[in-house]
Every structure is written in structure tokens, then in C-alpha cells.
Amino acid sequence: MAPPTPKLIVPIDLKKKPCQQRLPLHNWWHSEIPPVAEVETGVVFRVEMVDWTAGAISDDNPAIDVKTLDLSTVHYLSGPIRVVDADGDPAKPGDLLAVEICNLGPLPGDEWGFTAIFDRENGIYAYPPHIPVGTAPSMELLNIWNERERKLEETGLHSFKLCEVLHSRPLANLPSTTGCVLGKIEEGSPDWERIAREAARTIPGRENGGNCDIKNLSRGSKVYLPVFVEGANLSTGDMHFSQGDGEVAFCGAIEMSGFLELKCEIIRDGMKKYLTPMGPTALHVNPIFEIGPVEPRFSEWLVFEGISVDESGRQHYLDASVAYKHAVLNAINYLSRFGYSKEQVYLLLSCCPCEGRISWIVDSPNAVATLVHIECCILFVDD
């Protein structure tokens, strides 16, 4: 017999705004955002998602859509979804939620994607998006996030001496009511402003998974997510058609709406059994990702190297971020010799499934990062 058709539990109407969906979306993490659906372990279910802008960028090549995009609202997530076992018992704090990606694709009638380069003035208050798949944080974990990110924002510029590099770009995206969408919690309700001022932005990845920017998560992959609240409250969104490691051009992937067909299992007490805390409490853990069989394969590639020296020639101490930026700039400068503009190469490196690696962090002062797996027959040609 053919397998049963996955049950659609979160539908999307592309003609409606996030707050107008039958099951409203959310774009902040908080334990009090109510689930919009419930699924049982072992059952394949389907979740539909808007693109990360919720349709604000349309399919008619309008550059003005990119220039005027309100970045305070991203990302829009479908969910939360409460997960229970076959006996109806929910996932509990301390469990692991194993989420298998069984299938994925574009939404019918919306089979297109986009990428863009944002001006610094436009993109200064946000960070690169990817496919957030995560569970809701507990209030204790949420307080940990907000405290440590607030400390970074208050002291980081002085501690890391980055003023001249970052200009006015914030080091963290702290809770704010601006652009906040909280699913079933309606704006103006008694609890809305309190929750909005506590809730965490979905922009960076954290202990709950979320926006981890891992290009290999595709059909056949599994994500092992820590559970912090009863029912896990799983959410997902911001699908990419293709992306290179680091998504270096900010909106660098091929962004799209789409669907995921998922299957969940609950590993009881899995956090204690399989995850090692990297902080003072048992909450300081990170997900495990099991890569599936669908990923890019290349027969030949170039490797571009970068070290911890920025474009001004200043030395940094074992800074892998500077080294990776150096590797990307080397790739852009090299490939632009063959008829591409530097802007085209910049977007290409974000959209094609190239691979970034930290290749060496042994000897000071230089970390070495590499950009690899660019399928390319352009090597060295004599003049």
C-alpha cells in the first residue's frame, strides 16, 4: 500500500498577511505563545510556511521592495506545534525531540525564489536568515538569553574593541515590541506587551535550535532538539532553495515559501543522556543535526583561503570570522576576473552550496578559514 498522505496541520494562504492566517504565525520565541496544532509521534505531517518576508518581496523584480523592507518583523514561523506520544503524553522538559525531514518543496503557485544585496542602512539591524526549526524556550532559558545578550550589547563594543568595524550595528537583537507577532496572542490583549518585552528574536540560532544556518539540512535529515516546555512547541519557517555556508550576502540564499513534511519522535530524558551542557546549567545545550543523503556533490572545486587579517591589513588574534571574510573576498576577487561583476559573485557565493570550513586554529595569530566546494572549471589561464 502507498503511504498515507501527510496531514496538513498548518496551512498558508499566500494572499493573506501573517496575522490573518487561519492559524496565525509568530516571529518571536516565548513559552507562552499557544500551540496552533498538535501532532502525535510517528505520524508524518505537513507544515506550510511563508518566505522570511511573508510576501513583502513580490515576483515582479521590484528593487523598491528590497529597499523598503521592514526588517523588524523577521522571521515568520509556522507553529508552535505541540508534540505528544501515542499515549497522548506530551514531550517534557529534559526530553529530546527528534524531527525528521521527510519531504520539502515550494508552495503550489509560488514556485520562485529571490536573493538580494541590502544596503548597510537597510540591513544594519538584522542578521542572516536561514530555516529556523526550533522548540520554544522555557522562561528560565529565555531569561538567560536576554541577560547574556543584553550584557553583550552593553559591554561588548568596549570589550572587543569593534567600534571602528561595526559602526552603529548592534551586537544583539534585544526584546522589542516593534514588529512583534505572537501567534494567537492578539496585540492589545492584557498579556501582549509583557510577553513582547520578554520574547526573543528568532534571528540568531540558540540552544533551542532556530536559525542555525546549516545548508545540509534537507530531505532525509534529522534534527535532535532539546525540549524546554511541555509539548516542545515546535516551530519552523524561512525556507531556502539553495544556500552557501555563511549566507555571506545577508539575504544571500534563494528565499522562498514552501512546505515541510515532518515526523517526530520523543527521546525521554534525552537531554541528560546525549547532550553535554556548555555552561553553568543543564539548559546550556545545543541540538544535534543528522545529515541526510540529499546534499551537493562536486567532482572538482577550488579552495580559497583566508587568515585573520582584515581588508585594511590589520592583524586579528585567531579570529575565524575575519578569516572567513578574507576567504570570501579572495573568492570574489578571483572569480570576478572571468566576466562576473563582484556583486554577481557575492550573490553566487551566498546562493550556491559552497562549503565553509575553519581549517586551522592552532597557531597564533592567524586562524585559517576556507571556502570550498565551488564546482568550477575556471582554474588558472595564461594571458
C-alpha positions in Angstrom: 0.0 0.0 0.0 1.1 3.6 -0.7 2.0 5.6 2.4 -0.8 7.8 3.7 -0.9 11.4 2.5 0.7 13.6 5.2 -1.9 15.6 7.2 -1.7 19.3 6.6 -1.7 20.8 10.1 -0.5 24.4 9.4 -1.9 25.7 6.1 -0.8 29.0 4.5 -2.9 31.4 2.3 -0.4 33.4 0.3 -3.0 36.1 -0.2 -3.2 36.9 3.5 -0.9 38.6 6.0 0.7 36.6 8.8 -1.8 37.8 11.4 -4.7 37.0 9.0 -3.8 33.3 8.6 -6.3 30.8 9.9 -3.5 29.6 12.2 -1.6 32.8 13.0 2.2 32.9 12.6 4.7 34.2 15.1 8.1 35.8 14.8 9.4 35.8 18.4 10.3 33.0 20.8 8.3 32.7 24.1 7.0 29.9 26.2 3.5 31.4 26.4 2.8 31.6 22.7 0.0 29.0 22.5 0.3 25.9 20.1 -1.8 26.2 17.0 -1.8 22.4 16.4 -0.9 19.0 17.9 0.8 16.1 16.4 1.5 12.5 17.5 4.9 10.9 17.3 5.5 8.6 14.3 2.9 10.5 12.1 4.1 12.3 9.0 2.6 15.8 8.9 2.8 18.8 6.7 3.6 22.4 7.6 3.4 25.3 5.2 5.5 28.4 5.5 5.7 31.9 4.1 9.1 33.2 3.0 11.0 35.1 5.6 9.4 38.4 4.5 5.9 37.0 4.3 5.4 38.1 0.7 6.8 41.6 1.2 9.1 41.0 -1.8 7.0 40.1 -4.8 7.7 38.2 -8.1 7.9 41.3 -10.4 11.5 42.4 -10.0 10.8 45.4 -7.8 14.0 46.7 -6.3 12.0 49.1 -4.1 10.6 46.1 -2.2 14.1 45.3 -1.0 15.0 48.9 -0.2 11.8 49.5 1.9 11.6 46.1 3.6 10.8 46.3 7.3 13.4 44.0 8.9 12.0 44.4 12.3 9.4 41.7 11.6 11.6 38.7 10.5 11.4 35.8 10.7 7.8 34.5 10.4 7.4 31.0 11.8 4.6 28.4 11.4 3.6 26.9 14.8 4.1 26.3 17.6 3.1 22.6 17.3 2.5 20.6 20.4 4.0 17.1 20.2 2.6 14.1 22.1 3.4 10.4 22.1 1.0 7.6 21.1 -0.5 7.6 24.6 -1.2 11.3 24.5 1.7 12.2 26.9 3.4 15.4 25.7 7.1 15.9 25.3 8.5 17.2 28.6 11.4 19.4 29.6 14.6 17.3 29.5 13.4 15.2 26.6 14.9 15.4 23.1 12.6 15.9 20.1 13.9 14.1 17.0 12.4 15.8 13.9 12.9 14.0 10.6 12.6 16.0 7.4 10.7 13.6 5.1 9.9 15.9 2.2 10.0 19.5 1.3 9.2 21.8 -1.7 7.7 25.1 -2.8 4.0 26.0 -2.3 1.9 25.4 -5.4 1.5 28.7 -7.4 4.5 30.2 -5.7 7.4 28.3 -7.3 10.0 31.1 -7.4 12.7 32.4 -5.1 14.8 35.6 -4.6 18.1 36.8 -3.3 19.3 40.4 -2.7 22.1 42.6 -1.6 21.0 45.0 1.2 22.4 48.5 1.7 24.1 48.9 5.1 21.4 51.5 6.1 18.7 48.9 5.3 20.2 45.8 6.8 22.0 47.2 9.8 19.6 45.9 12.4 19.3 42.2 11.4 21.4 39.2 10.7 21.4 36.5 8.1 18.3 34.3 7.9 18.1 30.5 7.4 15.5 27.8 8.1 14.6 28.1 11.8 13.5 24.8 13.2 13.3 25.0 16.9 11.4 24.4 20.1 10.1 27.0 22.5 12.4 28.2 25.3 11.4 27.9 28.9 11.1 31.2 30.9 14.3 30.3 32.7 16.2 29.9 29.4 14.6 33.0 27.9 15.9 35.0 30.9 19.4 33.5 30.3 19.3 34.6 26.6 18.1 38.1 27.4 20.6 38.6 30.2 23.7 37.5 28.3 22.7 39.3 25.0 22.0 42.5 27.0 25.4 42.3 28.6 27.0 41.8 25.2 25.1 44.8 23.9 26.1 47.0 26.9 29.8 46.0 27.2 30.7 44.2 24.0 31.9 47.2 22.0 34.4 48.1 24.7 35.5 44.5 25.5 36.1 43.5 21.9 37.2 46.9 20.5 35.0 46.6 17.5 33.6 50.2 17.3 35.5 51.1 14.1 34.4 47.9 12.4 30.8 47.6 13.4 29.9 51.3 13.4 26.4 51.5 14.8 25.4 47.9 14.1 24.0 46.3 17.3 25.8 43.3 18.7 22.5 41.6 19.7 18.8 41.9 18.9 17.2 42.5 22.3 13.4 42.1 23.0 11.2 44.8 21.5 7.6 45.3 20.8 8.4 46.7 17.3 7.3 44.3 14.6 6.3 41.6 17.2 3.8 39.0 16.1 2.8 36.4 18.8 0.5 34.0 17.1 -2.8 33.6 19.0 -1.9 36.3 21.5 -3.5 39.3 19.9 -1.8 42.7 20.0 -3.6 44.9 22.6 -4.6 42.0 24.8 -3.6 42.2 28.5 -0.5 40.0 28.2 0.7 41.0 24.8 3.1 43.9 25.7 4.6 41.9 28.7 5.3 38.9 26.5 6.6 41.0 23.6 9.1 42.7 26.0 10.3 39.3 27.2 10.3 37.3 24.0 13.5 36.6 22.0 14.0 37.5 18.3 14.2 34.4 16.0 17.2 36.0 14.2 20.1 34.0 15.8 20.4 30.3 16.5 20.4 29.4 20.2 20.1 26.4 22.5 16.6 25.6 21.1 17.8 25.3 17.5 16.2 28.0 15.5 18.2 29.9 12.9 21.3 27.7 12.7 22.1 28.4 9.0 23.1 24.8 8.1 22.8 24.3 4.4 22.9 20.5 4.6 19.6 20.2 6.4 17.4 18.8 3.6 15.3 15.7 2.8 16.3 12.8 5.0 17.9 14.9 7.7 17.1 14.7 11.4 17.3 17.4 14.0 17.6 16.4 17.7 16.1 19.4 19.5 16.2 20.0 23.3 12.7 20.2 24.9 12.3 23.1 27.4 8.5 23.3 27.7 5.7 20.8 27.9 4.7 19.7 24.4 8.0 21.1 22.9 6.1 23.7 20.9 7.9 23.1 17.6 8.1 26.0 15.0 9.6 26.2 11.6 9.9 28.7 8.7 12.1 30.7 6.4 12.8 28.1 3.8 15.8 28.3 1.3 16.0 26.7 -2.1 19.8 26.8 -2.0 22.5 28.4 0.2 26.2 28.5 0.7 27.8 28.3 4.1 27.5 31.5 6.0 25.0 33.1 3.6 27.5 35.9 3.2 25.3 38.4 1.4 22.8 38.8 4.3 19.8 37.9 2.2 22.1 35.6 0.4 20.2 32.3 0.0 17.4 31.7 -2.6 14.5 32.6 -0.4 11.1 31.0 -0.9 7.8 30.0 0.6 7.4 26.2 0.9 6.3 23.2 2.9 7.9 20.6 5.1 6.7 17.1 5.7 8.0 16.1 9.1 7.9 13.2 11.5 8.7 13.5 15.3 9.9 11.1 17.9 10.3 11.8 21.6 13.5 10.6 23.3 12.7 10.6 27.0 15.3 12.2 29.2 17.4 12.6 26.0 19.0 15.9 27.1 20.7 14.3 30.1 21.6 11.1 28.1 23.0 12.7 25.0 23.8 16.4 25.4 26.6 17.9 27.3 25.9 21.3 28.9 28.4 24.0 27.7 27.5 26.4 30.6 26.6 26.6 34.2 23.2 24.9 34.0 21.6 21.9 32.2 19.9 24.3 29.9 23.1 25.3 28.1 23.0 22.6 25.5 22.8 22.6 21.7 20.9 20.5 19.2 22.4 17.7 17.1 21.9 17.5 13.4 22.0 14.3 11.4 22.6 15.0 7.8 20.6 13.1 5.2 21.5 11.7 1.8 20.4 14.7 -0.3 23.3 17.1 -0.4 25.6 18.7 -3.1 28.2 16.5 -4.7 31.0 18.0 -6.7 33.6 16.4 -9.0 36.0 19.3 -8.8 36.3 22.6 -6.9 38.5 25.4 -5.9 39.6 26.2 -2.4 40.0 29.9 -1.3 41.9 30.5 1.9 41.6 33.4 4.4 43.5 34.4 7.5 42.8 36.6 10.5 43.9 39.8 8.7 41.2 42.3 7.6 41.0 44.2 4.3 42.7 47.2 6.0 45.7 45.0 6.7 45.1 44.9 10.5 46.1 41.7 12.3 43.4 40.0 14.5 44.1 37.2 17.0 42.8 33.8 15.9 39.6 35.5 14.6 37.8 32.9 12.4 35.1 35.4 11.3 37.8 37.7 9.9 39.5 34.7 8.3 36.3 33.6 6.6 35.5 37.1 5.4 39.1 37.1 3.9 38.4 33.8 2.1 35.2 35.1 0.7 36.8 38.3 -0.5 39.6 36.2 -2.2 36.9 34.2 -4.0 35.1 37.3 -5.1 38.2 38.9 -6.4 39.4 35.8 -8.3 36.0 34.9 -9.9 35.4 38.5 -11.0 38.3 38.1 -13.4 36.2 35.9 -15.6 33.4 38.1 -16.7 31.3 38.4 -13.5 30.8 41.6 -11.6 31.8 41.4 -7.9 28.2 41.9 -7.0 27.2 38.8 -9.0 30.0 36.7 -7.4 28.9 37.9 -4.0 25.4 36.6 -4.5 26.7 33.5 -6.2 28.8 32.5 -3.2 25.7 33.0 -1.0 23.3 31.0 -3.2 25.4 28.1 -4.5 26.0 25.3 -2.0 29.7 26.1 -1.4 31.2 25.0 1.9 32.9 27.0 4.6 35.4 25.5 6.9 37.5 26.5 9.9 40.6 24.7 8.6 43.1 25.8 11.3 43.0 27.4 14.8 46.3 26.1 16.1 49.0 28.7 15.8 48.6 32.4 16.7 47.9 34.9 15.5 46.1 33.5 12.4 43.1 31.3 12.2 42.7 29.8 8.7 39.2 29.6 7.1 38.5 28.2 3.7 35.7 28.4 1.2 35.4 25.2 -0.8 33.1 23.0 -3.0 32.5 25.6 -5.7 32.0 23.5 -8.8 34.2 25.4 -11.2 36.3 24.6 -14.3 37.9 28.1 -14.1 41.4 27.5 -12.9 44.5 29.4 -14.0 44.7 30.6 -17.5 47.8 32.1 -19.1 47.4 35.6 -20.6 
